[in-house]
Amino acid sequence: MRGRDLAALLFLAGLGALLASVMAELGFGNPPLRAGGPILEQSPSQVGAANIVTSVVLAYRGMDTLVELTILFTAATAAGMVLGQGTRAGRSQSPAGFILSTAADALFPFLLVLGAYIILHGHLTPGGGFQGGTILAVAFFLPLLAQPNAGIDERITTWVEGSAGAAFLLIALAGLAGDGFMAPFPGGELGELLSAGSLPVLYLALGLKVGAELAGLMGRLLTEDEA
Amino acid sequence: MTSHSDLLGIMFYGAAVALLLIGLYTMLTRRHLIRVLLGLTLVEAGVNLALVAAGFRPEAAAPILGPGAAPAMVDPVPQALILTAIVIGVGILAFALSLVVRIHRTYGSVDLQVIGERLASDPDGTGSEIRRRAP
């Protein structure tokens, strides 16, 4: 092991020196990034979302987000294929203790509200579909940690995931009536809850899809039975 | 202001490179598969930090429009990129973890060395022989 450790350290020292010189060239605070400036200027009138990161994620790079959802879906499908059908009937896992069970029950409504809030305010404040969707997934995953035998109903997660994905695609296709595929419909007063046109709806679909996907994925990993 | 900004730059980029190197070291030297994956997430965190830090502007606010005149804001594009990168990282991690579960199911270990030995003694490469011999 000694020789391997030394070789790894030598390699990392060289890589570190290389990266340090690259970053020194890059310049902090004034890097050669040219897309940000115009987006900052134009996005309030073009998209109308107060959170400009959201305008980038869903409008300027909306196609990218669609492909990213596809990647997440592919990863979840591949994980499901690798794990195979869980045979939960075999061995039963003991339920968690009093503290985790009580906390999971008590936190459930708050996590749901927080997740929904973060998704619906994604165009106004930091947050959005990915972050809120993760919180929604945790809301359903915590009770599963407390009661591992309960399991997550995969029919429901699959249904939510499928319909949310279809809604995302339909809104994207509806953009064809305007400026093109994935084009947003601006509208509403900047900073209001109902603003930025189709962006909140897109984020809602995205959040539900991410939440259902993650909940199903974590549930599948947790209830995985040792053969 | 320049020296202050330079110091911040050394801090952020230094932390990013350090995270990346620690992660790579973990991946190179650990034999436990879960620890290798932990190293992978550290590398991801380092890369993400470097990208977010690249969007930094001196004296700028977060790219969220408030009431009144908009002050100078940091670059939103790297932040949106990181949002994408984090989610893809989660997907990759989940897939890798399920592969680890599968490896453990087939070879009965998550230690790379043990897996290598068992692979070498596996006649048909399916692990059925190992499972048969296992108690």
Interface residues (C-beta under 8 A of the other chain):
Chain A: M1 R4 D5 A8 L9 F11 L12 L15 G16 L19 A20 M23 L26 G27 F28 G29 N30 P31 L33 A35 G36 G37 I39 L40 P44 A50 N51 I52 V53 S55 V56 V57 R61 D64 T65 E68 I71 L72 T74 A75 A76 A78 A79 G80 V82 L83 L124 T125 P126 G128 F130 L190 G191 V210 L214 L217 R220 L221 E224 E226 A227
Chain B: S5 D6 L8 G9 I10 F12 Y13 A16 V17 L20 L21 L24 Y25 L28 T29 A50 A53 A54 G55 F56 R57 P58 A62 P63 I64 L65 G66 P67 A70 M73 V74 D75 P76 V77 P78 Q79 A80 L83 T84 I86 V87 I88 V90 G91 I92 A94 F95 L97 S98 L99 V101 R102 H104 R105
